[in-house]
Amino acid sequence: MSPKSKIGILFGQENTFPQAFIDRVNEKQSAFPAEFVSIDQVEQSVPTDYAVIIDRISQDVPFYKAFLKNAALTGTAVVNNPFWWSADEKFFNNALAVQLGVPVPKTILLPSKERPDDTNHNSFRNLKHMNWDGIFQHIGFPAFMKPHAGGGWKSVYKVDNPDEMFKAYDETGQLVMLYQEAIDFTDYFRCYCIGGKDVRIMPYEPRNPHHLRYAAEMKTTGDAGKKLLATMTDYVLKLNHGLGYDFNTVEFAVRDGIPIAIDFCNPAPDADIHSVGQENFDWVVEAAANMAIERAKKLQKGKDNLTWGTFVRGSVMSQEAVETTPEAKSSKSPKTKEAPKEEKAPKAEKVKEEKPKKSKK
């Protein structure tokens, strides 16, 4: 089999989505056979024969994350970009959403209650005591406290007063936490976004048991409902384009008709048939299969085939623009001045013509 000719999925404990994805990709085409990723040796800078790898587990397995970065470096299109999502976290998500014009809850970043390993009080000499009164006044009650990076509703607390907040904070150990206003919502949605273009908006009830959370109905109807759906679609695309996720979910809590983005950092979102339901499952399998096939067909040999969001791409382009301005050019080390014309000799002129060019980095 020729290099970069397969589509693979890397997964862990989930059972329904991986097999359905493989089956659907193989039903739709034969140029890029789909299979479960198989790893027996990982050598630095040695490419895999996968054109595309869908990653469903590396957030929990560091070995897989290192494998995927190596695969991406050698040309594989990894979904999601392992360099980006491992650097991303929920607090940055919220900050970027504000820049993109997407409403999010008021949020404060809290340092870990316990010092990280191998640190002491001198490690925190730049950190003042938290202005708790100001924080409580700004965020209000009730409020949520949750890790600034992570998911799966782990270490999430709802607090109704300062005493409950401090009691919960004492349990968080070395976790850096978010302290966030609670949104009293009338509607709640979870939205798939696949390939930066396909959006599936699903009514969702986070207060239900896990297997019943998708057993919900949209309460906003009529023209208001149509406007709400259009606004959420716009916000979902803005967030995923900004962040650069190929496979993600965005959650919205609707307050006073305004969808407020609650969570949108999910590098391996739930796609199990027993939780999302048959219709949503069929949709995500089809959309993921289409995306993987499209990415395989567009693969560029020897190129970076990852998706980078507009935030990163904009930063790179801005830096390139700065480096090409006249001011930037004039700030570089000056070239050796030419000798006066009357002192030039044929030999010196020849040396000037043969002056080696600067090596490209």
C-alpha positions in Angstrom: 0.0 0.0 0.0 1.4 3.4 -0.9 2.3 6.0 1.7 -0.5 8.1 3.2 -3.2 6.0 1.7 -5.4 5.1 4.7 -7.8 6.7 7.1 -7.6 5.7 10.7 -9.3 6.3 14.0 -7.5 6.3 17.3 -9.9 5.6 20.2 -10.2 4.1 23.7 -13.2 2.9 25.7 -15.9 4.0 23.3 -17.5 1.2 21.2 -20.2 2.5 18.9 -18.8 5.5 17.0 -15.4 4.1 15.9 -16.8 1.0 14.1 -19.6 3.0 12.5 -17.2 5.6 11.3 -14.9 3.0 9.7 -17.8 1.2 8.1 -19.3 4.4 6.6 -15.9 5.6 5.2 -15.4 2.3 3.5 -18.9 2.2 2.1 -18.5 5.7 0.6 -15.2 5.1 -1.2 -12.2 2.7 -1.7 -9.3 4.9 -2.5 -8.5 5.5 1.2 -9.3 2.3 3.2 -10.4 3.1 6.8 -9.3 1.1 9.8 -8.5 1.3 13.5 -5.1 2.8 13.9 -2.4 0.2 14.7 0.9 1.2 16.4 3.8 -1.1 17.0 6.8 1.3 16.8 7.1 5.1 16.9 10.4 6.5 15.6 11.1 10.1 15.4 10.3 11.8 12.1 9.3 8.5 10.5 5.9 8.9 8.7 2.8 6.7 9.1 0.8 5.4 6.1 -2.3 7.3 7.3 -3.5 10.2 5.3 -6.0 11.1 8.1 -6.2 10.1 11.7 -9.3 10.9 13.8 -8.2 11.3 17.4 -10.6 10.2 20.1 -8.3 9.4 23.0 -5.0 11.3 23.2 -6.4 13.7 25.7 -6.1 10.9 28.2 -3.0 9.0 26.8 0.2 11.1 26.5 1.9 8.4 24.5 -0.8 8.8 21.8 -0.5 12.5 21.9 3.3 12.2 21.1 2.6 9.7 18.4 0.0 12.0 16.7 2.4 15.0 16.8 5.0 13.0 15.1 2.5 11.8 12.5 1.3 15.4 11.9 4.9 16.6 11.5 5.4 14.0 8.7 2.2 15.0 6.8 -0.8 13.2 8.3 -3.9 15.3 8.7 -4.7 14.7 12.4 -8.2 15.6 13.7 -8.1 17.6 15.9 -4.8 19.4 15.6 -2.7 17.9 18.5 -0.5 20.9 18.8 -3.4 23.3 19.2 -5.8 21.4 21.5 -3.0 20.5 23.9 -2.1 24.2 24.3 -5.8 25.3 24.5 -7.9 25.6 27.6 -11.3 26.9 28.7 -10.2 30.2 30.0 -8.5 31.1 26.8 -11.6 29.9 24.9 -13.7 32.4 26.8 -11.2 35.2 26.3 -11.1 34.5 22.5 -14.9 34.3 22.4 -15.1 37.8 23.8 -12.8 39.0 21.0 -15.0 37.2 18.4 -18.2 38.8 19.7 -19.7 35.6 21.1 -21.4 36.0 24.5 -19.9 34.0 27.4 -20.5 34.0 31.2 -18.5 36.4 33.3 -15.4 34.5 34.4 -12.5 34.9 36.8 -9.3 32.7 36.8 -8.3 31.4 40.2 -4.8 30.1 41.1 -4.6 26.6 42.5 -5.5 26.3 46.2 -2.4 24.1 46.8 1.0 24.9 45.4 2.2 22.9 42.5 5.0 20.3 43.2 8.5 21.7 43.5 7.3 25.2 44.3 7.3 27.3 47.5 6.1 30.7 48.6 8.8 32.4 46.6 7.4 31.0 43.4 4.3 33.2 43.9 5.9 36.5 44.9 4.1 38.1 41.9 0.7 36.9 43.1 -1.2 39.1 45.5 -4.1 38.0 47.7 -7.3 37.5 45.7 -9.8 40.3 46.0 -12.6 37.9 47.1 -15.1 40.6 47.8 -14.6 42.1 44.4 -14.8 38.7 42.7 -18.0 37.8 44.5 -19.6 41.1 43.6 -18.6 40.8 40.0 -19.7 37.2 39.5 -22.6 37.0 41.9 -24.4 33.9 43.2 -25.1 31.2 42.4 -21.8 30.5 40.6 -19.9 27.6 39.1 -16.3 26.6 39.8 -14.6 24.2 37.4 -11.1 23.4 36.1 -9.7 25.9 33.6 -8.6 22.9 31.5 -10.5 19.6 31.4 -13.9 18.3 30.8 -16.4 15.5 31.5 -18.0 17.5 34.3 -15.0 16.5 36.6 -14.4 18.7 39.6 -17.3 21.0 38.8 -19.0 22.8 41.8 -22.1 24.9 42.0 -21.9 27.3 45.0 -24.6 29.6 46.5 -22.5 31.7 48.9 -18.9 32.5 49.9 -18.8 29.7 52.5 -19.8 27.0 49.9 -17.3 28.5 47.5 -14.3 28.3 49.9 -15.3 24.8 51.0 -15.3 23.7 47.4 -12.1 25.6 46.7 -10.4 23.6 49.5 -11.1 20.4 47.6 -9.6 21.4 44.3 -5.9 20.7 45.2 -3.5 21.8 42.5 -6.2 22.5 39.9 -6.3 26.0 38.4 -10.0 26.9 38.5 -12.5 29.1 36.7 -15.1 31.0 38.8 -18.0 31.7 36.6 -21.5 33.2 36.8 -24.4 30.7 36.6 -26.7 31.3 33.7 -30.4 30.9 34.5 -31.4 29.4 31.1 -34.7 28.8 29.3 -33.2 26.7 26.5 -30.0 24.7 26.4 -28.2 23.2 23.3 -25.2 21.2 22.4 -24.0 21.7 18.8 -21.7 19.6 16.7 -19.3 21.3 14.3 -17.6 19.0 11.8 -15.0 20.2 9.4 -15.6 23.9 10.2 -18.8 23.9 8.1 -21.3 21.2 9.1 -23.4 22.2 12.2 -25.9 20.1 14.1 -27.9 21.9 16.8 -29.3 19.5 19.4 -31.6 20.4 22.3 -29.8 19.3 25.5 -30.7 19.2 29.2 -27.5 19.0 31.3 -29.5 18.5 34.5 -30.9 15.2 33.3 -29.1 11.8 33.9 -26.4 11.3 31.3 -28.4 8.9 29.1 -31.4 11.3 29.0 -29.6 14.6 28.4 -30.5 14.6 24.7 -34.1 13.8 25.4 -35.1 17.4 25.3 -37.1 19.8 23.1 -36.5 23.3 22.0 -38.8 25.7 23.9 -38.3 28.8 21.8 -40.6 28.7 18.8 -41.7 30.7 15.8 -39.6 33.5 14.4 -37.8 33.8 17.7 -36.8 30.2 17.4 -35.6 30.6 13.8 -33.5 33.7 14.8 -32.0 31.7 17.8 -31.0 28.8 15.5 -29.4 31.2 13.0 -27.5 33.0 15.7 -26.2 29.8 17.3 -25.0 28.5 13.9 -23.2 31.8 13.3 -21.5 31.6 16.8 -20.6 27.9 16.4 -18.8 28.7 13.1 -17.1 31.8 14.5 -15.7 29.8 17.5 -14.5 26.8 15.6 -12.9 28.9 12.8 -11.2 31.0 15.5 -10.0 28.0 17.4 -9.3 25.7 14.5 -11.2 22.6 15.6 -12.3 20.1 12.9 -14.5 18.0 15.4 -16.0 19.9 18.3 -19.1 20.6 20.3 -20.3 24.0 21.5 -22.9 24.3 24.4 -25.2 27.3 24.7 -27.4 28.4 27.6 -30.1 30.7 26.4 -31.0 33.6 28.7 -33.5 36.3 27.6 -33.3 35.0 24.0 -29.5 35.3 23.9 -27.4 32.2 23.4 -24.4 32.3 25.8 -21.5 29.9 25.0 -20.8 27.7 28.0 -18.4 25.1 26.8 -16.6 24.8 23.5 -13.3 23.1 24.1 -14.1 19.4 23.4 -11.4 17.7 21.3 -13.2 14.3 21.5 -16.9 15.1 22.0 -19.4 12.5 23.0 -20.6 10.5 19.9 -22.0 7.4 21.5 -25.3 6.2 20.1 -26.6 5.4 23.6 -26.2 9.0 24.8 -26.7 11.2 21.7 -29.5 9.0 20.2 -29.9 7.4 16.7 -30.6 10.5 14.6 -27.7 12.5 16.0 -25.4 9.5 15.9 -26.2 8.9 12.2 -25.6 12.6 11.4 -22.2 12.7 13.2 -21.0 9.5 11.6 -21.9 10.8 8.1 -20.4 14.2 8.7 -17.2 12.8 10.1 -16.8 10.3 7.3 -17.3 13.0 4.7 -14.7 15.3 6.4 -12.1 12.5 6.6 -12.5 11.5 3.0 -12.3 15.2 1.9 -9.2 15.7 4.0 -7.5 12.6 2.6 -8.2 13.8 -1.0 -6.8 17.2 -0.3 -3.6 16.0 1.4 -0.5 17.7 0.3 2.6 15.6 0.3 5.4 17.0 2.5 3.2 19.8 3.8 1.5 20.7 7.1 -2.0 19.2 6.7 -3.3 20.4 10.1 -6.1 22.9 10.6 -5.0 26.1 12.3 -7.6 28.6 13.5 -7.8 32.2 12.5 -6.3 33.3 15.9 -3.0 31.4 15.1 -3.0 32.2 11.4 -3.7 35.9 12.1 -0.8 36.0 14.6 1.6 34.5 12.1 0.5 36.8 9.3 0.8 39.8 11.5 4.4 38.8 12.4 5.2 38.3 8.7 3.8 41.7 7.9 5.9 43.3 10.7 9.1 41.7 9.4 8.5 43.0 5.8 7.8 46.6 6.7 10.4 49.2 5.7 11.0 50.0 9.4 11.7 46.3 10.1 14.1 46.1 7.2 16.0 49.2 8.2 16.4 47.9 11.8 18.4 44.9 10.6 22.2 44.9 10.7 23.5 47.3 8.0 25.3 45.8 5.1 29.0 46.5 4.6 29.4 49.8 2.8 30.8 49.7 -0.7 34.2 51.2 -1.2 34.4 54.6 -2.9 34.1 54.4 -6.7 37.6 55.6 -7.3 39.0 52.8 -5.1 37.0 50.0 -6.9 39.0 47.5 -8.9 37.8 44.8 -11.3 38.8 42.2 -8.7 36.8 43.9 -6.0 33.8 44.2 -8.3 34.0 40.5 -9.0 34.0 39.6 -5.3 30.9 41.8 -4.8 29.0 39.9 -7.6 29.9 36.5 -6.1 28.9 37.5 -2.6 27.0 34.5 -1.2 23.3 34.9 -0.5 22.0 34.5 3.1 21.0 31.0 3.8 17.3 30.3 4.2 16.2 29.0 7.5 
